[in-house]
Amino acid sequence: MPISIDDLNTLKVAAIKDHLKRLDLPTQGFKKELVDRLKEGMEAKGITELATEGDEEELKKAAAVEQEEGESVVAVVDAEEKEDKPEVEAADVEKVVEEPVSSEAAPAVTETVAVVLDTVPAEVVPEPELSLEEIKTRVLEHITASISRAEKFNDLEKLKRLAKDKQRIEKFGISEENPIAIELGLIKPKETKKPQRQNNQGNKQKFNNKRRGNKRRYHPYNKN
């Protein structure tokens, strides 16, 4: 006989767990917890009664009988159809088998496929840009997870630093240069221009020319 919701306490723990598995519900816990969970699952899915093992066996037997009757009916219909079909002459069968398949059709199909693949470009879906508010939400989620991890390992310095970062972002928002957002890949870092080196080649040349001129002017062996 089927079991109603009010009679679930009469079931054994193994039977309760079996019904929980059928409803895709967890099977851990004591019997009272399992019964309450099964009641909630039945009420959520609109189930008022559960079938017992005897009921399930009767249903299986009935289904097997129906399947056998269906197979027998199909067999009879197939036999009647075979009797109604005319026999195919052996000569016609040989003609069909012996006809060669044209090998020229295969290259044509291959070329058509190649043209289609070349003409259809690959669709590139651009990644949607996140707003600063969305970036702020994700950064705060990351900081919250990092705080939980730091509490687990009792890292006081990291906890203090993360708490300050969280308080600052909640109060002032997030900027486009936030290091945490850049580290998470939520914001692209701005390209910094490299300082141009001063070209001192011209100054060096002028200095060398000046030194040469001074040597010519003040050299002690220069008669001029």
C-alpha positions as protocol buffer text, in pm:
chain_id: "A"
residue {
  index: 1
  type: MET
  ca { x: 0 y: 0 z: 0 }
}
residue {
  index: 2
  type: PRO
  ca { x: 122 y: 355 z: -64 }
}
residue {
  index: 3
  type: ILE
  ca { x: 262 y: 556 z: 227 }
}
residue {
  index: 4
  type: SER
  ca { x: 116 y: 901 z: 301 }
}
residue {
  index: 5
  type: ILE
  ca { x: 316 y: 1199 z: 431 }
}
residue {
  index: 6
  type: ASP
  ca { x: 185 y: 1146 z: 784 }
}
residue {
  index: 7
  type: ASP
  ca { x: 304 y: 782 z: 788 }
}
residue {
  index: 8
  type: LEU
  ca { x: 665 y: 847 z: 683 }
}
residue {
  index: 9
  type: ASN
  ca { x: 785 y: 771 z: 1039 }
}
residue {
  index: 10
  type: THR
  ca { x: 685 y: 407 z: 991 }
}
residue {
  index: 11
  type: LEU
  ca { x: 941 y: 360 z: 713 }
}
residue {
  index: 12
  type: LYS
  ca { x: 1288 y: 224 z: 778 }
}
residue {
  index: 13
  type: VAL
  ca { x: 1591 y: 450 z: 738 }
}
residue {
  index: 14
  type: ALA
  ca { x: 1706 y: 263 z: 427 }
}
residue {
  index: 15
  type: ALA
  ca { x: 1365 y: 311 z: 262 }
}
residue {
  index: 16
  type: ILE
  ca { x: 1361 y: 681 z: 354 }
}
residue {
  index: 17
  type: LYS
  ca { x: 1707 y: 728 z: 201 }
}
residue {
  index: 18
  type: ASP
  ca { x: 1596 y: 545 z: -113 }
}
residue {
  index: 19
  type: HIS
  ca { x: 1300 y: 785 z: -156 }
}
residue {
  index: 20
  type: LEU
  ca { x: 1530 y: 1083 z: -91 }
}
residue {
  index: 21
  type: LYS
  ca { x: 1764 y: 966 z: -367 }
}
residue {
  index: 22
  type: ARG
  ca { x: 1473 y: 945 z: -610 }
}
residue {
  index: 23
  type: LEU
  ca { x: 1383 y: 1306 z: -528 }
}
residue {
  index: 24
  type: ASP
  ca { x: 1750 y: 1417 z: -566 }
}
residue {
  index: 25
  type: LEU
  ca { x: 1775 y: 1512 z: -198 }
}
residue {
  index: 26
  type: PRO
  ca { x: 2066 y: 1460 z: 49 }
}
residue {
  index: 27
  type: THR
  ca { x: 2065 y: 1138 z: 249 }
}
residue {
  index: 28
  type: GLN
  ca { x: 2284 y: 1240 z: 545 }
}
residue {
  index: 29
  type: GLY
  ca { x: 2148 y: 1284 z: 896 }
}
residue {
  index: 30
  type: PHE
  ca { x: 1939 y: 1113 z: 1162 }
}
residue {
  index: 31
  type: LYS
  ca { x: 1599 y: 957 z: 1094 }
}
residue {
  index: 32
  type: LYS
  ca { x: 1403 y: 1263 z: 1212 }
}
residue {
  index: 33
  type: GLU
  ca { x: 1604 y: 1489 z: 983 }
}
residue {
  index: 34
  type: LEU
  ca { x: 1555 y: 1247 z: 693 }
}
residue {
  index: 35
  type: VAL
  ca { x: 1178 y: 1231 z: 751 }
}
residue {
  index: 36
  type: ASP
  ca { x: 1147 y: 1612 z: 768 }
}
residue {
  index: 37
  type: ARG
  ca { x: 1356 y: 1647 z: 451 }
}
residue {
  index: 38
  type: LEU
  ca { x: 1143 y: 1390 z: 269 }
}
residue {
  index: 39
  type: LYS
  ca { x: 822 y: 1567 z: 378 }
}
residue {
  index: 40
  type: GLU
  ca { x: 951 y: 1901 z: 249 }
}
residue {
  index: 41
  type: GLY
  ca { x: 1056 y: 1742 z: -81 }
}
residue {
  index: 42
  type: MET
  ca { x: 716 y: 1574 z: -129 }
}
residue {
  index: 43
  type: GLU
  ca { x: 528 y: 1895 z: -48 }
}
residue {
  index: 44
  type: ALA
  ca { x: 750 y: 2096 z: -285 }
}
residue {
  index: 45
  type: LYS
  ca { x: 680 y: 1855 z: -572 }
}
residue {
  index: 46
  type: GLY
  ca { x: 313 y: 1803 z: -490 }
}
residue {
  index: 47
  type: ILE
  ca { x: 352 y: 1436 z: -393 }
}
residue {
  index: 48
  type: THR
  ca { x: 100 y: 1308 z: -138 }
}
residue {
  index: 49
  type: GLU
  ca { x: 187 y: 937 z: -128 }
}
residue {
  index: 50
  type: LEU
  ca { x: 490 y: 715 z: -183 }
}
residue {
  index: 51
  type: ALA
  ca { x: 483 y: 370 z: -340 }
}
residue {
  index: 52
  type: THR
  ca { x: 617 y: 82 z: -131 }
}
residue {
  index: 53
  type: GLU
  ca { x: 838 y: -200 z: -258 }
}
residue {
  index: 54
  type: GLY
  ca { x: 534 y: -425 z: -313 }
}
residue {
  index: 55
  type: ASP
  ca { x: 359 y: -160 z: -521 }
}
residue {
  index: 56
  type: GLU
  ca { x: 672 y: -107 z: -729 }
}
residue {
  index: 57
  type: GLU
  ca { x: 705 y: -482 z: -798 }
}
residue {
  index: 58
  type: GLU
  ca { x: 343 y: -498 z: -913 }
}
residue {
  index: 59
  type: LEU
  ca { x: 399 y: -198 z: -1141 }
}
residue {
  index: 60
  type: LYS
  ca { x: 711 y: -362 z: -1286 }
}
residue {
  index: 61
  type: LYS
  ca { x: 523 y: -686 z: -1352 }
}
residue {
  index: 62
  type: ALA
  ca { x: 237 y: -497 z: -1520 }
}
residue {
  index: 63
  type: ALA
  ca { x: 484 y: -302 z: -1734 }
}
residue {
  index: 64
  type: ALA
  ca { x: 661 y: -627 z: -1834 }
}
residue {
  index: 65
  type: VAL
  ca { x: 329 y: -784 z: -1935 }
}
residue {
  index: 66
  type: GLU
  ca { x: 236 y: -478 z: -2142 }
}
residue {
  index: 67
  type: GLN
  ca { x: 577 y: -484 z: -2311 }
}
residue {
  index: 68
  type: GLU
  ca { x: 542 y: -854 z: -2401 }
}
residue {
  index: 69
  type: GLU
  ca { x: 193 y: -796 z: -2541 }
}
residue {
  index: 70
  type: GLY
  ca { x: 321 y: -501 z: -2743 }
}
residue {
  index: 71
  type: GLU
  ca { x: 611 y: -704 z: -2882 }
}
residue {
  index: 72
  type: SER
  ca { x: 377 y: -987 z: -2983 }
}
residue {
  index: 73
  type: VAL
  ca { x: 146 y: -741 z: -3162 }
}
residue {
  index: 74
  type: VAL
  ca { x: 443 y: -586 z: -3346 }
}
residue {
  index: 75
  type: ALA
  ca { x: 566 y: -931 z: -3449 }
}
residue {
  index: 76
  type: VAL
  ca { x: 224 y: -1019 z: -3593 }
}
residue {
  index: 77
  type: VAL
  ca { x: 207 y: -688 z: -3784 }
}
residue {
  index: 78
  type: ASP
  ca { x: 557 y: -739 z: -3925 }
}
residue {
  index: 79
  type: ALA
  ca { x: 467 y: -1090 z: -4041 }
}
residue {
  index: 80
  type: GLU
  ca { x: 155 y: -960 z: -4214 }
}
residue {
  index: 81
  type: GLU
  ca { x: 350 y: -682 z: -4384 }
}
residue {
  index: 82
  type: LYS
  ca { x: 609 y: -932 z: -4511 }
}
residue {
  index: 83
  type: GLU
  ca { x: 333 y: -1147 z: -4658 }
}
residue {
  index: 84
  type: ASP
  ca { x: 178 y: -844 z: -4835 }
}
residue {
  index: 85
  type: LYS
  ca { x: 509 y: -724 z: -4986 }
}
residue {
  index: 86
  type: PRO
  ca { x: 590 y: -858 z: -5337 }
}
residue {
  index: 87
  type: GLU
  ca { x: 913 y: -1053 z: -5380 }
}
residue {
  index: 88
  type: VAL
  ca { x: 1197 y: -863 z: -5547 }
}
residue {
  index: 89
  type: GLU
  ca { x: 1351 y: -1037 z: -5841 }
}
residue {
  index: 90
  type: ALA
  ca { x: 1715 y: -1142 z: -5801 }
}
residue {
  index: 91
  type: ALA
  ca { x: 1810 y: -978 z: -6130 }
}
residue {
  index: 92
  type: ASP
  ca { x: 1687 y: -636 z: -6009 }
}
residue {
  index: 93
  type: VAL
  ca { x: 1889 y: -674 z: -5687 }
}
residue {
  index: 94
  type: GLU
  ca { x: 2203 y: -758 z: -5881 }
}
residue {
  index: 95
  type: LYS
  ca { x: 2157 y: -453 z: -6102 }
}
residue {
  index: 96
  type: VAL
  ca { x: 2125 y: -224 z: -5804 }
}
residue {
  index: 97
  type: VAL
  ca { x: 2436 y: -368 z: -5636 }
}
residue {
  index: 98
  type: GLU
  ca { x: 2652 y: -374 z: -5947 }
}
residue {
  index: 99
  type: GLU
  ca { x: 2587 y: -11 z: -6047 }
}
residue {
  index: 100
  type: PRO
  ca { x: 2913 y: 179 z: -5971 }
}
residue {
  index: 101
  type: VAL
  ca { x: 2897 y: 503 z: -5778 }
}
residue {
  index: 102
  type: SER
  ca { x: 3040 y: 798 z: -5970 }
}
residue {
  index: 103
  type: SER
  ca { x: 3363 y: 917 z: -5809 }
}
residue {
  index: 104
  type: GLU
  ca { x: 3324 y: 1266 z: -5963 }
}
residue {
  index: 105
  type: ALA
  ca { x: 3057 y: 1364 z: -5709 }
}
residue {
  index: 106
  type: ALA
  ca { x: 3294 y: 1358 z: -5409 }
}
residue {
  index: 107
  type: PRO
  ca { x: 3528 y: 1640 z: -5525 }
}
residue {
  index: 108
  type: ALA
  ca { x: 3229 y: 1858 z: -5606 }
}
residue {
  index: 109
  type: VAL
  ca { x: 3093 y: 1824 z: -5253 }
}
residue {
  index: 110
  type: THR
  ca { x: 3438 y: 1893 z: -5103 }
}
residue {
  index: 111
  type: GLU
  ca { x: 3482 y: 2210 z: -5308 }
}
residue {
  index: 112
  type: THR
  ca { x: 3138 y: 2338 z: -5206 }
}
residue {
  index: 113
  type: VAL
  ca { x: 3215 y: 2290 z: -4838 }
}
residue {
  index: 114
  type: ALA
  ca { x: 3551 y: 2464 z: -4876 }
}
residue {
  index: 115
  type: VAL
  ca { x: 3387 y: 2767 z: -5038 }
}
residue {
  index: 116
  type: VAL
  ca { x: 3130 y: 2794 z: -4759 }
}
residue {
  index: 117
  type: LEU
  ca { x: 3398 y: 2775 z: -4491 }
}
residue {
  index: 118
  type: ASP
  ca { x: 3606 y: 3043 z: -4661 }
}
residue {
  index: 119
  type: THR
  ca { x: 3320 y: 3286 z: -4712 }
}
residue {
  index: 120
  type: VAL
  ca { x: 3172 y: 3266 z: -4360 }
}
residue {
  index: 121
  type: PRO
  ca { x: 3392 y: 3465 z: -4117 }
}
residue {
  index: 122
  type: ALA
  ca { x: 3429 y: 3357 z: -3758 }
}
residue {
  index: 123
  type: GLU
  ca { x: 3205 y: 3565 z: -3536 }
}
residue {
  index: 124
  type: VAL
  ca { x: 3399 y: 3735 z: -3260 }
}
residue {
  index: 125
  type: VAL
  ca { x: 3188 y: 3838 z: -2963 }
}
residue {
  index: 126
  type: PRO
  ca { x: 3347 y: 4134 z: -2782 }
}
residue {
  index: 127
  type: GLU
  ca { x: 3364 y: 4114 z: -2406 }
}
residue {
  index: 128
  type: PRO
  ca { x: 3126 y: 4362 z: -2243 }
}
residue {
  index: 129
  type: GLU
  ca { x: 3297 y: 4640 z: -2053 }
}
residue {
  index: 130
  type: LEU
  ca { x: 3220 y: 4651 z: -1683 }
}
residue {
  index: 131
  type: SER
  ca { x: 3106 y: 4968 z: -1515 }
}
residue {
  index: 132
  type: LEU
  ca { x: 3292 y: 5104 z: -1213 }
}
residue {
  index: 133
  type: GLU
  ca { x: 3003 y: 4993 z: -991 }
}
residue {
  index: 134
  type: GLU
  ca { x: 3029 y: 4635 z: -1120 }
}
residue {
  index: 135
  type: ILE
  ca { x: 3407 y: 4643 z: -1077 }
}
residue {
  index: 136
  type: LYS
  ca { x: 3359 y: 4772 z: -721 }
}
residue {
  index: 137
  type: THR
  ca { x: 3121 y: 4482 z: -641 }
}
residue {
  index: 138
  type: ARG
  ca { x: 3365 y: 4221 z: -771 }
}
residue {
  index: 139
  type: VAL
  ca { x: 3661 y: 4374 z: -590 }
}
residue {
  index: 140
  type: LEU
  ca { x: 3466 y: 4381 z: -261 }
}
residue {
  index: 141
  type: GLU
  ca { x: 3371 y: 4015 z: -313 }
}
residue {
  index: 142
  type: HIS
  ca { x: 3738 y: 3931 z: -366 }
}
residue {
  index: 143
  type: ILE
  ca { x: 3841 y: 4124 z: -54 }
}
residue {
  index: 144
  type: THR
  ca { x: 3570 y: 3952 z: 154 }
}
residue {
  index: 145
  type: ALA
  ca { x: 3695 y: 3610 z: 41 }
}
residue {
  index: 146
  type: SER
  ca { x: 4054 y: 3713 z: 119 }
}
residue {
  index: 147
  type: ILE
  ca { x: 3947 y: 3828 z: 467 }
}
residue {
  index: 148
  type: SER
  ca { x: 3785 y: 3489 z: 535 }
}
residue {
  index: 149
  type: ARG
  ca { x: 4103 y: 3317 z: 421 }
}
residue {
  index: 150
  type: ALA
  ca { x: 4319 y: 3542 z: 638 }
}
residue {
  index: 151
  type: GLU
  ca { x: 4096 y: 3476 z: 941 }
}
residue {
  index: 152
  type: LYS
  ca { x: 4134 y: 3104 z: 881 }
}
residue {
  index: 153
  type: PHE
  ca { x: 4514 y: 3131 z: 895 }
}
residue {
  index: 154
  type: ASN
  ca { x: 4510 y: 3404 z: 1166 }
}
residue {
  index: 155
  type: ASP
  ca { x: 4708 y: 3649 z: 950 }
}
residue {
  index: 156
  type: LEU
  ca { x: 4651 y: 3969 z: 1152 }
}
residue {
  index: 157
  type: GLU
  ca { x: 4858 y: 4202 z: 931 }
}
residue {
  index: 158
  type: LYS
  ca { x: 4676 y: 4093 z: 617 }
}
residue {
  index: 159
  type: LEU
  ca { x: 4341 y: 4127 z: 795 }
}
residue {
  index: 160
  type: LYS
  ca { x: 4421 y: 4485 z: 895 }
}
residue {
  index: 161
  type: ARG
  ca { x: 4531 y: 4578 z: 542 }
}
residue {
  index: 162
  type: LEU
  ca { x: 4229 y: 4414 z: 377 }
}
residue {
  index: 163
  type: ALA
  ca { x: 3992 y: 4583 z: 622 }
}
residue {
  index: 164
  type: LYS
  ca { x: 4140 y: 4924 z: 534 }
}
residue {
  index: 165
  type: ASP
  ca { x: 4110 y: 4852 z: 161 }
}
residue {
  index: 166
  type: LYS
  ca { x: 3747 y: 4744 z: 199 }
}
residue {
  index: 167
  type: GLN
  ca { x: 3657 y: 5048 z: 410 }
}
residue {
  index: 168
  type: ARG
  ca { x: 3825 y: 5285 z: 162 }
}
residue {
  index: 169
  type: ILE
  ca { x: 3646 y: 5134 z: -140 }
}
residue {
  index: 170
  type: GLU
  ca { x: 3307 y: 5132 z: 33 }
}
residue {
  index: 171
  type: LYS
  ca { x: 3348 y: 5497 z: 131 }
}
residue {
  index: 172
  type: PHE
  ca { x: 3515 y: 5653 z: -174 }
}
residue {
  index: 173
  type: GLY
  ca { x: 3434 y: 5400 z: -448 }
}
residue {
  index: 174
  type: ILE
  ca { x: 3689 y: 5258 z: -688 }
}
residue {
  index: 175
  type: SER
  ca { x: 3919 y: 5433 z: -931 }
}
residue {
  index: 176
  type: GLU
  ca { x: 4047 y: 5326 z: -1272 }
}
residue {
  index: 177
  type: GLU
  ca { x: 4394 y: 5278 z: -1122 }
}
residue {
  index: 178
  type: ASN
  ca { x: 4294 y: 5046 z: -836 }
}
residue {
  index: 179
  type: PRO
  ca { x: 4570 y: 4782 z: -804 }
}
residue {
  index: 180
  type: ILE
  ca { x: 4334 y: 4505 z: -692 }
}
residue {
  index: 181
  type: ALA
  ca { x: 4104 y: 4559 z: -992 }
}
residue {
  index: 182
  type: ILE
  ca { x: 4407 y: 4563 z: -1224 }
}
residue {
  index: 183
  type: GLU
  ca { x: 4541 y: 4245 z: -1064 }
}
residue {
  index: 184
  type: LEU
  ca { x: 4204 y: 4071 z: -1115 }
}
residue {
  index: 185
  type: GLY
  ca { x: 4200 y: 4181 z: -1480 }
}
residue {
  index: 186
  type: LEU
  ca { x: 3888 y: 4396 z: -1435 }
}
residue {
  index: 187
  type: ILE
  ca { x: 4068 y: 4713 z: -1544 }
}
residue {
  index: 188
  type: LYS
  ca { x: 4336 y: 4738 z: -1808 }
}
residue {
  index: 189
  type: PRO
  ca { x: 4648 y: 4917 z: -1681 }
}
residue {
  index: 190
  type: LYS
  ca { x: 4728 y: 5245 z: -1852 }
}
residue {
  index: 191
  type: GLU
  ca { x: 5033 y: 5241 z: -2072 }
}
residue {
  index: 192
  type: THR
  ca { x: 5312 y: 5450 z: -1923 }
}
residue {
  index: 193
  type: LYS
  ca { x: 5533 y: 5635 z: -2167 }
}
residue {
  index: 194
  type: LYS
  ca { x: 5902 y: 5563 z: -2132 }
}
residue {
  index: 195
  type: PRO
  ca { x: 6111 y: 5875 z: -2070 }
}
residue {
  index: 196
  type: GLN
  ca { x: 6304 y: 5972 z: -2378 }
}
residue {
  index: 197
  type: ARG
  ca { x: 6677 y: 5967 z: -2344 }
}
residue {
  index: 198
  type: GLN
  ca { x: 6845 y: 6296 z: -2410 }
}
residue {
  index: 199
  type: ASN
  ca { x: 7059 y: 6287 z: -2716 }
}
residue {
  index: 200
  type: ASN
  ca { x: 7394 y: 6406 z: -2591 }
}
residue {
  index: 201
  type: GLN
  ca { x: 7579 y: 6305 z: -2904 }
}
residue {
  index: 202
  type: GLY
  ca { x: 7569 y: 6656 z: -3044 }
}
residue {
  index: 203
  type: ASN
  ca { x: 7687 y: 6811 z: -2716 }
}
residue {
  index: 204
  type: LYS
  ca { x: 7977 y: 6563 z: -2696 }
}
residue {
  index: 205
  type: GLN
  ca { x: 8080 y: 6649 z: -3051 }
}
residue {
  index: 206
  type: LYS
  ca { x: 8076 y: 7020 z: -2973 }
}
residue {
  index: 207
  type: PHE
  ca { x: 8282 y: 6963 z: -2658 }
}
residue {
  index: 208
  type: ASN
  ca { x: 8541 y: 6756 z: -2846 }
}
residue {
  index: 209
  type: ASN
  ca { x: 8570 y: 7022 z: -3116 }
}
residue {
  index: 210
  type: LYS
  ca { x: 8621 y: 7288 z: -2855 }
}
residue {
  index: 211
  type: ARG
  ca { x: 8898 y: 7084 z: -2689 }
}
residue {
  index: 212
  type: ARG
  ca { x: 9072 y: 7039 z: -3021 }
}
residue {
  index: 213
  type: GLY
  ca { x: 9058 y: 7411 z: -3082 }
}
residue {
  index: 214
  type: ASN
  ca { x: 9207 y: 7482 z: -2741 }
}
residue {
  index: 215
  type: LYS
  ca { x: 9491 y: 7238 z: -2802 }
}
residue {
  index: 216
  type: ARG
  ca { x: 9583 y: 7410 z: -3124 }
}
residue {
  index: 217
  type: ARG
  ca { x: 9573 y: 7749 z: -2958 }
}
residue {
  index: 218
  type: TYR
  ca { x: 9769 y: 7677 z: -2641 }
}
residue {
  index: 219
  type: HIS
  ca { x: 9999 y: 7393 z: -2742 }
}
residue {
  index: 220
  type: PRO
  ca { x: 10354 y: 7479 z: -2630 }
}
residue {
  index: 221
  type: TYR
  ca { x: 10513 y: 7348 z: -2952 }
}
residue {
  index: 222
  type: ASN
  ca { x: 10272 y: 7533 z: -3175 }
}
residue {
  index: 223
  type: LYS
  ca { x: 10475 y: 7816 z: -3337 }
}
residue {
  index: 224
  type: ASN
  ca { x: 10164 y: 7994 z: -3441 }
}
